[in-house]
Amino acid sequence: MRRMRVIAGEHKGRRLQAVPGKETRPTSDKVKESLFNRIGPFFEGGRALDLFAGSGNLGIESLSRGMDHVVFVDQQKQAIETIHKNLDTLRLVSKAEVYRNDAFRALKALSKREVQFDYIFLDPPYQKGFYQKLLKQMAELNLTHEQTLLVLEHDTHLTLPDEINGFIQERSEKYGGITAITLYKRKEVTND
């Protein structure tokens, strides 16, 4: 089983449990550290969504670095159990909501609550065309504001477009041979 830890912040160095089995591919500590150095490295509050959360690795890291609240969503029973264990161990339950649901259904449910997120972490199973559908639904459901940063983890062989459904690519970086992270922000609307 792969070992993971919280890289920085209040819970720096604390171990996290990985989801048992081979269906979940955790973000490595090296990739996580580079990512958060780029987008943070620390936060003064805010709300994040960890979609396809797996062990809750990215959402928990953001809580440790100062995020106020994180919603964790995953479809797998074992992933949900692992997220609950990790949140319990770190005493972060009061700062989190955990839902076992399909990503698209979860997004619809969140939109009914009229919630908007400052950061959205997306690490779905690697498959072609999936990000376009996800971002289209996010744009339609108004889950983002102008400063929301979308963090997409994907296979290095997948090249994502400069613009997807009103979101503009800010940067894309490859880490090793299999993982890439692409950041998107909502396109600014100008009144010309």
C-alpha positions in Angstrom: 0.0 0.0 0.0 1.3 3.5 -0.9 2.1 5.8 1.9 0.8 9.4 1.9 1.3 12.2 4.3 0.1 15.8 4.8 2.9 18.0 3.3 2.5 21.3 5.1 0.3 23.4 7.4 -1.4 22.4 10.7 -1.2 18.7 10.1 2.3 18.6 8.4 3.8 15.1 8.4 0.7 13.3 9.5 0.1 10.0 7.7 -3.0 9.4 5.5 -4.5 6.1 4.7 -4.8 5.1 1.1 -7.9 3.5 -0.4 -7.4 -0.3 -0.4 -7.3 -2.0 -3.8 -6.1 -0.8 -7.2 -9.1 1.3 -8.4 -7.8 4.5 -6.8 -4.6 6.1 -7.9 -3.4 8.6 -5.2 -1.7 11.8 -6.0 2.0 11.3 -5.0 3.5 13.5 -2.3 5.9 15.0 -4.8 3.1 16.1 -7.2 1.0 17.3 -4.3 3.8 19.5 -2.9 4.5 21.0 -6.4 0.8 21.7 -6.9 0.2 23.4 -3.6 3.4 25.5 -3.9 1.9 26.7 -7.2 -1.7 27.4 -6.1 -1.2 28.4 -2.4 0.9 27.5 -0.7 -1.4 28.5 2.1 -5.0 29.7 2.2 -6.8 32.4 4.2 -10.0 30.5 4.4 -12.2 29.5 1.5 -14.3 26.5 0.3 -13.1 23.6 -1.9 -14.6 20.7 -3.7 -12.6 17.4 -3.9 -14.4 15.5 -6.6 -13.3 11.9 -7.2 -11.7 12.4 -3.8 -10.3 8.9 -3.3 -8.6 9.0 0.1 -9.3 12.8 0.5 -5.6 13.5 0.0 -6.0 16.9 -1.9 -8.9 18.2 0.2 -7.2 17.3 3.5 -4.0 19.0 2.3 -6.0 22.2 1.5 -7.6 22.0 5.0 -4.2 21.7 6.6 -3.1 24.7 4.7 -5.9 27.0 5.8 -9.0 26.2 3.8 -12.2 26.6 5.9 -14.4 23.9 4.4 -14.1 21.0 1.9 -16.8 18.9 0.3 -15.5 15.4 -0.6 -17.3 13.3 -3.2 -16.5 9.8 -4.4 -18.6 7.0 -5.8 -16.6 4.1 -4.2 -17.7 2.8 -0.8 -14.1 2.1 0.2 -13.0 5.6 -0.7 -15.7 7.1 1.4 -14.7 4.9 4.4 -11.1 6.0 3.9 -12.0 9.7 3.8 -14.0 9.4 7.0 -11.0 7.6 8.7 -8.6 10.2 7.6 -10.8 13.1 8.7 -11.4 11.4 12.1 -7.7 10.8 12.6 -6.9 14.5 11.9 -10.0 15.8 13.7 -11.2 17.6 10.6 -14.7 16.3 10.6 -16.3 19.7 11.5 -14.6 21.3 8.4 -15.8 18.7 5.9 -18.8 17.1 4.2 -18.5 13.7 2.6 -20.8 12.3 0.0 -20.9 9.0 -1.8 -22.3 9.9 -5.2 -21.7 10.0 -8.9 -19.8 13.2 -9.8 -22.6 14.6 -12.0 -25.3 13.9 -9.5 -23.2 15.5 -6.8 -22.7 18.6 -8.8 -26.4 19.0 -9.4 -27.1 18.5 -5.7 -24.5 21.1 -4.7 -25.9 23.6 -7.2 -29.3 23.4 -5.6 -27.6 24.7 -2.4 -26.3 27.6 -4.5 -22.8 26.9 -3.3 -19.7 28.2 -5.1 -16.2 27.0 -4.6 -12.8 28.8 -4.5 -11.0 25.6 -5.6 -12.2 22.5 -7.3 -9.9 19.4 -7.4 -10.7 17.0 -10.2 -8.9 13.7 -10.4 -11.3 11.3 -12.3 -10.4 8.0 -13.8 -8.3 8.9 -16.9 -10.6 8.8 -19.9 -11.0 10.9 -23.0 -13.7 13.5 -23.2 -14.6 13.3 -19.5 -13.2 16.7 -18.5 -15.2 18.5 -21.2 -18.5 17.0 -19.8 -17.5 17.9 -16.2 -16.6 21.5 -16.9 -19.6 22.0 -19.1 -21.8 20.9 -16.2 -19.9 23.1 -13.7 -20.3 26.1 -15.9 -24.1 25.5 -16.4 -24.7 24.9 -12.7 -22.9 28.1 -11.5 -20.6 26.3 -9.0 -17.7 28.7 -9.7 -17.0 32.4 -9.4 -14.5 34.5 -11.3 -11.6 33.6 -9.0 -12.3 29.8 -8.8 -9.3 27.7 -9.7 -10.0 24.3 -11.2 -7.2 21.8 -10.7 -7.3 18.9 -13.1 -5.0 15.9 -12.7 -4.7 13.8 -15.8 -2.5 11.4 -17.8 0.4 13.1 -19.5 -0.7 11.8 -22.9 -3.9 13.8 -22.6 -3.6 17.4 -24.0 -6.5 19.6 -22.8 -7.7 22.5 -24.8 -6.9 26.1 -24.0 -10.5 26.8 -23.4 -13.3 24.5 -22.2 -16.9 25.8 -21.8 -15.9 29.2 -20.6 -12.8 28.1 -18.6 -9.4 29.3 -19.7 -6.3 27.2 -19.2 -3.8 29.0 -16.9 -1.0 26.5 -17.1 -0.2 22.8 -17.5 2.7 20.9 -16.1 3.9 17.3 -16.3 5.3 15.4 -13.3 7.3 12.3 -14.2 6.0 10.0 -16.9 2.3 9.6 -16.0 0.8 12.6 -14.2 0.0 16.1 -15.4 -1.8 19.0 -13.7 -3.7 21.6 -15.7 -5.2 24.7 -14.0 -8.2 26.5 -15.4 -10.0 29.7 -14.4 -13.3 31.1 -15.6 -13.1 33.3 -18.6 -13.6 37.0 -17.7 -16.6 38.5 -19.4 -15.9 41.9 -20.8 -18.6 44.4 -21.7 -17.3 45.8 -25.0 
